[in-house]
Every structure is written in structure tokens, then in C-alpha cells.
Amino acid sequence: MNTITQRYNDVTARIEAAAMKSNRSAADVTLVAVSKTFTAGDIEPALKLGHRVFGENRVQESQGKWPALKQAYTDTCLHLIGPLQTNKVREAVALFDAIETLDREKLARTLAKEIQSAGNSPELFIQVNTGNEPQKAGILPDDADAFLKLCTGTYDLTVTGMMCIPPFDEDPVAHFRLLAEIAERNGLAKLSMGMSGDFETAIELGATHVRVGSAIFGSRTQQV
Ligand SMILES: *Cc1c(COP(=O)(O)O)cnc(C)c1O
């Protein structure tokens, strides 16, 4: 067994244990394997194991490796988990099956236009800046309800979930709880929260999608 196989099996076992601990089914938790900075050659072992859901944070980097991989493994589901600039929306809508970082009106407007003309509609998650961090992307928690209404009402977008990246140096529990609360009061079923260091906690607090990179692929040499 190579290391990716071992790490992957370890992560899926931990997901099952965390789900069981909170009386949930592991089938209700989607593992988004975050392959940013890793090459197609690094990713292929995970595809060979049968894994199909991956996350990337940059459109351009993804365009370099995913079209060929998606052609080889046609049921792959690719999530964009990094900030999306409006000038990259066309490429993003063409390549990604889910966009987790919808966080501002201009992006909602541009996505709506592109989805209509491309006839291709990625699943959408609203990113919430649960820590109110000035430098971080995401809609502020207090603005989340109104922003969702704007996306669905004014722009006719279908939004299915919410996503957060808690502040690096804080206990994530309060952030996961806050995201779950915002999603619940708005009737959204999907919650993308939890990374390599805290995905079990996120599952216990209701995550339906965990975004796990280094625990599967190893540590990243590039800073992203
Ligand atoms: C890189 C990244 C992850 C994965 O981080 P790990 O700590 O390697 O699991 C998850 N979510 C987002 C938004 C990321 O950019």
C-alpha cells in the first residue's frame, strides 16, 4: 500500500467513527479530498481507490490538471473551495461541479448570467466569514440571511449549503455551531466545514462535507 492509500483509509475510518459517535451515517458525510498544489500523478492513486470528490482552491491550477483527469474518471465531482474572481466565472462554471465560495453580490450576478448562458449549473454554497475576520472572504454572519435571499430571489440561483473556514487560531466549535445555525434557520441542508485538523469535530456538529487535504495527500510544500 502506498502512503496515500494508507492515509485515505485512515481518514475514511475516522469519518465513520465520528459519524457513528454522533448517531449519523457516514454516507451522509461527503469527503472532499483537497488536492490543491498536488499533481495529477499525486491525485491518481485516490481516483484509483474509487474516490471521486475533490476540492481545489484555484481555477487556473485546476484547469491545468482536471480536464484530463475528468475525462479519464467521468463521474468525478470537483469543488471550488477558494475565492472566485468574476473574471474567472466562465472557466469555473465550465469545470467545477460545486462552487463553495459564493460570497458577494457581484459574484452572484455574474454566476447567474453564466449559468444561464452555459446551461451548466454547479451546486452552490455560500461562504460565511464566521469569525468576522477583515482579511477573510465570506459574507458576514449578520448579512448571511439577506444575502441568501438576494441570491435566490433576485438572481434565481439555487443555493444548497453553507461553508466556513474558522479563524486559524481559534477553537472551531463556536464557528461550526454558528454555521449550522445559520443554515438551519434558512432551510439549507448542506454544511461544508472541517479540515484535516478538525473534521471529526465538524462531523459531530453536523458537517455534510468535510474538506480534507494534508491528512490524505501529505503536507503541502507550497504556501497557499
Ligand atoms: C486547503 C484547504 C482545505 C484543506 O486543508 P487541510 O488542512 O490540508 O486539510 C480545506 N478548505 C479550504 C478552503 C482550503 O483552502
The ligand as an SDF file (V2000), in Angstrom:
LIG
                    3D

 15 15  0  0  0  0  0  0  0  0999 V2000
   -6.5320   23.8690    1.7950 C   0  0  0  0  0  0  0  0  0  0  0  0
   -7.9310   23.9300    2.2260 C   0  0  0  0  0  0  0  0  0  0  0  0
   -8.5110   22.8620    2.9460 C   0  0  0  0  0  0  0  0  0  0  0  0
   -7.7530   21.6250    3.3510 C   0  0  0  0  0  0  0  0  0  0  0  0
   -6.8320   21.9130    4.3460 O   0  0  0  0  0  0  0  0  0  0  0  0
   -6.0480   20.7460    5.1320 P   0  0  0  0  0  0  0  0  0  0  0  0
   -5.6990   21.3580    6.4120 O   0  0  0  0  0  0  0  0  0  0  0  0
   -4.8900   20.3940    4.2690 O   0  0  0  0  0  0  0  0  0  0  0  0
   -6.9900   19.6070    5.2550 O   0  0  0  0  0  0  0  0  0  0  0  0
   -9.8480   22.9780    3.2980 C   0  0  0  0  0  0  0  0  0  0  0  0
  -10.5790   24.0580    2.9660 N   0  0  0  0  0  0  0  0  0  0  0  0
  -10.0670   25.0890    2.2700 C   0  0  0  0  0  0  0  0  0  0  0  0
  -10.9390   26.2540    1.9410 C   0  0  0  0  0  0  0  0  0  0  0  0
   -8.7290   25.0680    1.8810 C   0  0  0  0  0  0  0  0  0  0  0  0
   -8.2290   26.1050    1.1890 O   0  0  0  0  0  0  0  0  0  0  0  0
  1  2  1  0
  2  3  1  0
  2 14  2  0
  3  4  1  0
  3 10  2  0
  4  5  1  0
  5  6  1  0
  6  7  2  0
  6  8  1  0
  6  9  1  0
 10 11  1  0
 11 12  2  0
 12 13  1  0
 12 14  1  0
 14 15  1  0
M  END
$$$$
